[in-house]
Amino acid sequence: MIDLRSDTVTKPTPAMRDAMLSAEVGDDVIDVDPTVIALQEKTAELLGKEAAIFMPSGTMTNQIALRCHCSPGDEFVCESQCHIYNYEQGAFAQLSGLVAKTLDGEKGLLKAAQIRGVKRHEDDHLVLTRLLCLENTHNRGGGKVYSKELTQELCNLAHEQGLLTHLDGARLFNASVATGDSLEVLSKPFASVSVCFSKGLGAPVGSCLAGSRDFVRKARRARKLFGGGMRQAGVLAAGALFALENHIDRLAIDHENARLLADAVASTSSFRPMDAIPDTNIVIFHVDEAWGTAKKFAEVAKERGMLVIAFGPQSVRLVTHLDLSTEQIRTACEVIREIGSRVA
Ligand SMILES: *Cc1c(COP(=O)(O)O)cnc(C)c1O
């Protein structure tokens, strides 16, 4: 099977498993696990923050960031298609008593004019606007990258109004490889940054939340509250460390493969890619109603040995990753061309 459903489907490589097998471990809840410490230090350094903390998932790092930046009755501002708002069960409301103010972006990207004056005035009738969250790369935007210039501009506007800033950087590594800008530069304007090791980097589990030393201390307390304290977590951290050391630069291959897939999609008469040239490793495309639905595409593709996600009634998502060879991508392209050139 050529599995294009997500970059989370990758299996740890033999070398990564070796690193996990031989990881030195401790009890990270009682005091320390040396491999977790090493991962946290390396992540903080890469992101240019004082400290970082390892957690089981990107949902947890995002939700703990919200929890630590905001208080019940506060409002955070985000793009309407973002992960925090759409794919985390409204945990910000369920777990932290927060309200979201969503702004419609263009392929996930917000504009400066939308942030200007976004903070509500202080009035006993109103929630307090506290935080701006951005997502880089933007998943539902088709892996769109926020440039360092746009990032800086939006965060400056937020800071001028006294707002805090958080980055959901689940795929920040893709953004860095695509732009050539360092992780540190892309993270710099934010008070906190969340990154995932289990997406394009190919580790089996884990995310880190980075920020100031005080913020991370607060996040560690919240992690215990949210049930995310892990004991011999060095086994997992070793996989993530291996990914940081070996799997960042190769993301360029995934981006090239996504371009091949987008080309194949564009060459059909029935399918239309969101972007002719995708920024990173995600290709979202529209299925013409005359051809059928996205669900139907997923079924037909499966019969041909290709797994995809129906992202909406007429929209399909393909994601490239390190378990897909260029050979498999070429096969996927042929399947897309073949399916898309006939009305089913
Ligand atoms: C995957 C993802 C997350 C976190 O997801 P988990 O499955 O909880 O690790 C957060 N934000 C974005 C944009 C993502 O793609």
The ligand as an ORCA input file, in Angstrom:
! r2SCAN-3c Opt
* xyz 0 1
  C      -0.847     16.723     14.100
  C      -1.016     18.130     14.459
  C      -1.091     18.529     15.797
  C      -0.987     17.588     16.975
  O      -1.566     16.377     16.812
  P      -1.348     15.127     17.781
  O      -1.923     14.023     16.997
  O      -2.068     15.428     19.027
  O       0.130     14.970     18.033
  C      -1.229     19.874     16.062
  N      -1.293     20.772     15.069
  C      -1.202     20.428     13.785
  C      -1.234     21.473     12.731
  C      -1.076     19.095     13.425
  O      -1.000     18.752     12.147
*
